[in-house]
Amino acid sequence: MKEKKNLNKGHYGHLKRYKQIRLLIIFSCLAFIIADVLFSLIVFQTRRTLFIIVAAIMSIPFAKNFVQYLLALKCKPLNNSEYEETEKIADKYGIEMLYDISITDEDIKFFPCGAIVNNSLTVYYPEAKDNNKQKEAREYIRQAFSETDDNIRIAIVDNLSSFDKELGRLVSGSKEIHQDSRLKIMLLDAGF
């Protein structure tokens, strides 16, 4: 298993790090709010101080990060064995995988793994067991690429063996493998 120190969007472990950072911010804001209110009540023995206003203002980043944490709880990343298997697939075809892909709009869709190869996006989405879920996920991803005029082929697969076969078909059918960084940036910017 490759250790990745850089856990930016698209790297394995980004979601776990994202949740840890949100929890740290939540508890920091909560501790500050409680300390601020207690200080105001103990020292001034009233709630009519500027300290209470500061506590009220601090509730905004607390609430924002709490909601982001709750959204991230819905997402289920790859386990270590699945990650190792996807890395073997990536090494086999000489491509770079994208991990922990989230797309938020009116709802959140989370794709544990994906790869962009030759203007095609192949995504591993274990919840897409039937054609309706695959079509729904495909349309959701297409919204992330709404700003581009490129005709991007999106394939949704529900297991890693299909993921391997689909990537093999894309790589073997072309002489040169091209992974478009512009499409990668657009996809990763669509979520958290």
N, C-alpha and C positions, 0 to 999 in steps of 0.2 A: 504494500500500500504506500502510495506517495504521500509524504507529509507536505502540506501546503501551509506555509506561514502566513501568506497573504490570503485573507479570507474575504475578499471583495465579492461583489455580486458575480455570480456565475461559477464560483469556486465551491467545492464540496466543504461543508461545515459553515457556510455563510449563515444559514438559518439559525443554527445553534448559537452562533456568536451574536446574531441580531437579537434573539430572545434574551440572552444574558445581558446585553447592553440595555435593552428596554427595562428589564427587571431592576438593574442598578439605578437607572434614572427614576423609575417609579418609587423605589424605596428611599432614594435621596430626597425627592420632592415631598414624599409623605413625611419623612422625618423633619424636614425643614418646616412644613406646614404645622405639624403638631408642636414643635419647639417654639415656633413663632406665636401660636395661639396661647400656649402655656405661659410663655414669657409675658405676654400682654396681660393675661389674667392674674398672674402672680405679682408682677411689679406694679401694674396700674390698677388692678382689681376692677377692670371694666373691659368690655369688648369694643368700646368706642375709641379705638386708637388707629394710628396709621399701620401698626403691625398687623392688624386684622385685614387691612386692605392688601398688604403684601402677601399675606397667606391666601387671600382670595385670588390674587393674580397668579400665585404659584400653583393653584389648582388647575389652571389651563394646561401647562405642560404635563402635569400629572395625568390628567384625563386623556390627553392626546397619546401619550406613551402607553397608557393602560389599554386603550382601544387598539393600538398597533400590536401590543403583546397578545391580546385576545385573538386578533386576526391571524397572527403567526402560530397560535396554538392549533388552528385547524389544519395546518400544513404538516405533512408527514414525509420527511426526507428519506433518502436511501439508508439502509443499514450498512454496516461495514462489508458484509459479504456481497451485497448488491453493488456497492461502490467498487470493490475489487474486480467484480465481473465487468462492470462498465469500463473500468480502466484497461482491462485486457482487450476489450472490444476497440477502445480508442487506440491502443498500441498496435493492434492488428491492422487497422486501416490507416494509421498515421494521422489521426485527426484529434482535435481538441474538443472535449465534452464541456457542456454547460450544466451546472448543477444548481439546485434550489431556485428554480425559475418560478417567480410568482407574477401573476397578472391581475391587477385590481381594476375594477370598474364599478358596477353596481354590486358585484359580488367578488369573491376572490377565487381564482383557480391556481392551483399549485402543481407544477410539473417537476418531479424529482430530478429528471435528467433529459438532456436534449443535445442535438448536434446540428450545426448548420454546414451543409456540404453542397457546393455548386448551386446556389440559389434555391435549395431545398432545406426545409426544417423537419427533422425527425424528432419526435418527442415521445419519451416513455411516460405514460400516464396510466397507472395500474387500475384506476377507477373506470376506465373506458372499456368495459367488457362488451358493450353492444354498439351498434352503428349509430344510434341516436346520441349517446354520450360522446362518441368520437366526433360526430358532426358538430355538436354543441361546443366541444373543446376547440375544434378547428376554427369555428367562427369567432370564438373568444380570442384566440391567438391572432386571427386575421385583423382584429381591431387594433392590436399592438402595431401592426404594420400598415395602418391606414394612411400614414403620411407619405408612403412611398408608392411610386407607380409601378414598381417591379412586380412581376407575376411570380409570387413565391409559392412553391409547392409545399404543403404542410401534410405530414404523415403522422398519425397518432397510433401508437402501438401500446398494448396492454401487458406485454411480458418482454423480458430481456432477450429471449431467443428471436422473437419477431423484430426487436430493435436491431439485433445483430444482422439478421437477414436483410432488413430494409437498408441499413447502412452499407452492407456488402453490395447490394444491387446498385446503389448510388455511386459508390466508389469504383466498382468494376466497369460500369457503363461509361466512364469518362477517362480521358488520358491524363488530365491534370486535376488535382483536388484543389478547390478554392473555397476558403472559409471567409465569408464576407464579414468584416469587423463592423461595418455600418449596420447590418442586420442584427448582429449580436448586441450592439449598443441599444438599438431600438427595442429589442425584446427585453433586455434587462431593465431598461428605464420604465417599462410598463408596470412594474411592481415595486415592492419594497426590498 
